[in-house]
Amino acid sequence: MVTVEAGDALTISVVDDGVRVPAQVARSGMRNLKQRAVELGGTCTVTGEPGGGTLCLPKMSVQVRRRGDTR
């Protein structure tokens, strides 16, 4: 399930109900997500439990511009 919330920050919640990725598997995809979030001034947390699902939660600040705003 994917949920997107936008306000002062953009938060994207990605949740699965499958088995967590085994420790011996390369986690480059999650590492790349975290790196991209940091490059945009945000964070990305990944949590989960063995035998349960995984939650990937990137969060970044947003700046809202209105049409015609040249700032």
Stockholm file with secondary structure:
# STOCKHOLM 1.0

chainA/1-71         MVTVEAGDALTISVVDDGVRVPAQVARSGMRNLKQRAVELGGTCTVTGEPGGGTLCLPKMSVQVRRRGDTR
#=GR chainA/1-71 SS CEEEEESSEEEEEEEECSCCCCTTSCCHHHHHHHHHHHHTTCEEEEEECTTSCEEEEEEEECCCCCTTCCC
#=GC SS_cons        CEEEEESSEEEEEEEECSCCCCTTSCCHHHHHHHHHHHHTTCEEEEEECTTSCEEEEEEEECCCCCTTCCC
//
